[in-house]
Amino acid sequence: MRFQDKIVIITGAGSGMGLAAAGLFAAEGATVWINDIKADAAEAAVASVEKAGGRAHAIPGDVADEAFAREAVGMVVSRSGRVDVLVNNAGVSTIEPATEYGVWKRTMSINLDAPFYWSRAAAVQSMIPNRAGAIVNVASNAGFAAFPGDVGYIASKHGVTGLTKALAVEWAGHGIRVNCLCPGLTETNMIREMEAIDADRFVERRRRIPMGRIGRPEEQAAAMLYLASDGSSYVTGLIMNNDGGQMALYSGFSPQ
Ligand SMILES: NC(=O)c1ccc[n+]([C@@H]2O[C@H](COP(=O)([O-])OP(=O)(O)OC[C@H]3O[C@@H](n4cnc5c(N)ncnc54)[C@H](O)[C@@H]3O)[C@@H](O)[C@H]2O)c1
């Protein structure tokens, strides 16, 4: 019960690795506030946590709306007393060539602006006054290296790694740790939806995973819990791959 009585906010937790994290945090004693732009997904996530005996509440809304971020964090603080952990997990991705890329601003606002807005809201309203908090940003292997066909995703995820370091060094003196999880290919709706558009794109990617398989949402969730827990009490500003060896493989090589 590493998170007994801790107050945790997870954005985009209506599905995928955020949903898995909601279940794990709750199983370890936390009260989990579940944000998602899909209100029905947020409510269903709350119901699944409660069915397993955990505590959760929904905060449906668009993570990229700064006023909503402030209000949502304010509501959590007024109802739960504080925010101990913030997981900036919501994210979007697409497949479009850069010459035709039509979702730049929306992608940047969800993937990069939002983690800044939510981190600032949580820091100002709870973590700085309480001199305690852990923020986990979710970037991607696309925060380290590029592939063709999603310029906004790659730029925004590189931004998330920079945001993590900037906030880690600025807020360390306030007792706030800020770290970044970089998942590799993981079995969630995001990947299922892109495979439905362009299956070929993923054949080679799947083949080149050194551990020989795609990641599971629970494996990403476990890494989020580590970065949020006292087990990482001296860790801040870390950009952590969790990818079955994908980023370790020299470009152009196939795993043995
Ligand atoms: N699945 C992968 O292979 C992979 C790899 C690297 C990084 N990631 C990152 O992991 C994070 C979680 O993605 P996932 O794979 O679990 O995908 P997912 O699509 O299952 O989950 C993302 C959730 O975010 C929500 N969301 C989208 N826009 C939102 C908004 N504006 N406001 C609030 N919620 C919003 C969606 O409704 C969805 O429930 C993302 O940041 C993604 O970029 C995923």
The ligand as an SDF file (V2000), in Angstrom:
LIG
                    3D

 44 48  0  0  0  0  0  0  0  0999 V2000
    0.5490    3.3450  -26.6640 N   0  0  0  0  0  0  0  0  0  0  0  0
    1.7780    3.6270  -27.0160 C   0  0  0  0  0  0  0  0  0  0  0  0
    2.4400    2.8540  -27.7450 O   0  0  0  0  0  0  0  0  0  0  0  0
    2.4370    4.8760  -26.5010 C   0  0  0  0  0  0  0  0  0  0  0  0
    3.8160    5.0090  -26.7070 C   0  0  0  0  0  0  0  0  0  0  0  0
    4.4510    6.1490  -26.2220 C   0  0  0  0  0  0  0  0  0  0  0  0
    3.7340    7.1000  -25.5250 C   0  0  0  0  0  0  0  0  0  0  0  0
    2.4030    6.9490  -25.3350 N   0  0  0  0  0  0  0  0  0  0  0  0
    1.7180    7.9880  -24.5740 C   0  0  0  0  0  0  0  0  0  0  0  0
    1.0020    7.4160  -23.5070 O   0  0  0  0  0  0  0  0  0  0  0  0
   -0.0590    8.2870  -23.1260 C   0  0  0  0  0  0  0  0  0  0  0  0
   -1.3360    7.4800  -22.9600 C   0  0  0  0  0  0  0  0  0  0  0  0
   -1.7240    6.9590  -24.2190 O   0  0  0  0  0  0  0  0  0  0  0  0
   -2.3540    5.5030  -24.4300 P   0  0  0  0  0  0  0  0  0  0  0  0
   -1.4150    4.7510  -25.2650 O   0  0  0  0  0  0  0  0  0  0  0  0
   -2.7950    4.9400  -23.1240 O   0  0  0  0  0  0  0  0  0  0  0  0
   -3.5820    5.8780  -25.3930 O   0  0  0  0  0  0  0  0  0  0  0  0
   -5.1530    5.8970  -25.2010 P   0  0  0  0  0  0  0  0  0  0  0  0
   -5.6660    6.5110  -26.4440 O   0  0  0  0  0  0  0  0  0  0  0  0
   -5.6500    4.5660  -24.7910 O   0  0  0  0  0  0  0  0  0  0  0  0
   -5.3770    6.8960  -23.9660 O   0  0  0  0  0  0  0  0  0  0  0  0
   -5.3160    8.2890  -24.0830 C   0  0  0  0  0  0  0  0  0  0  0  0
   -6.5070    8.8800  -23.3370 C   0  0  0  0  0  0  0  0  0  0  0  0
   -6.3720   10.3190  -23.3830 O   0  0  0  0  0  0  0  0  0  0  0  0
   -7.6640   10.8550  -23.5730 C   0  0  0  0  0  0  0  0  0  0  0  0
   -7.5840   12.1900  -24.1460 N   0  0  0  0  0  0  0  0  0  0  0  0
   -7.2620   12.5390  -25.4200 C   0  0  0  0  0  0  0  0  0  0  0  0
   -7.3500   13.8730  -25.5710 N   0  0  0  0  0  0  0  0  0  0  0  0
   -7.7320   14.3710  -24.3800 C   0  0  0  0  0  0  0  0  0  0  0  0
   -8.0000   15.6920  -23.9160 C   0  0  0  0  0  0  0  0  0  0  0  0
   -7.9200   16.7540  -24.7340 N   0  0  0  0  0  0  0  0  0  0  0  0
   -8.3820   15.8610  -22.6270 N   0  0  0  0  0  0  0  0  0  0  0  0
   -8.5000   14.7860  -21.8050 C   0  0  0  0  0  0  0  0  0  0  0  0
   -8.2760   13.5180  -22.1990 N   0  0  0  0  0  0  0  0  0  0  0  0
   -7.8860   13.3190  -23.4680 C   0  0  0  0  0  0  0  0  0  0  0  0
   -8.3450    9.8700  -24.5280 C   0  0  0  0  0  0  0  0  0  0  0  0
   -9.7690   10.0090  -24.5140 O   0  0  0  0  0  0  0  0  0  0  0  0
   -7.8490    8.5270  -23.9950 C   0  0  0  0  0  0  0  0  0  0  0  0
   -8.7360    7.9870  -23.0350 O   0  0  0  0  0  0  0  0  0  0  0  0
   -0.1220    9.3650  -24.2000 C   0  0  0  0  0  0  0  0  0  0  0  0
    0.4890   10.5470  -23.7310 O   0  0  0  0  0  0  0  0  0  0  0  0
    0.6800    8.7590  -25.3430 C   0  0  0  0  0  0  0  0  0  0  0  0
    1.2330    9.7480  -26.1840 O   0  0  0  0  0  0  0  0  0  0  0  0
    1.7380    5.8600  -25.8130 C   0  0  0  0  0  0  0  0  0  0  0  0
  1  2  1  0
  2  3  2  0
  2  4  1  0
  4  5  1  0
  4 44  2  0
  5  6  2  0
  6  7  1  0
  7  8  2  0
  8  9  1  0
  8 44  1  0
  9 10  1  0
  9 42  1  0
 10 11  1  0
 11 12  1  0
 11 40  1  0
 12 13  1  0
 13 14  1  0
 14 15  2  0
 14 16  1  0
 14 17  1  0
 17 18  1  0
 18 19  2  0
 18 20  1  0
 18 21  1  0
 21 22  1  0
 22 23  1  0
 23 24  1  0
 23 38  1  0
 24 25  1  0
 25 26  1  0
 25 36  1  0
 26 27  1  0
 26 35  1  0
 27 28  2  0
 28 29  1  0
 29 30  1  0
 29 35  2  0
 30 31  1  0
 30 32  2  0
 32 33  1  0
 33 34  2  0
 34 35  1  0
 36 37  1  0
 36 38  1  0
 38 39  1  0
 40 41  1  0
 40 42  1  0
 42 43  1  0
M  CHG  2   8   1  16  -1
M  END
$$$$
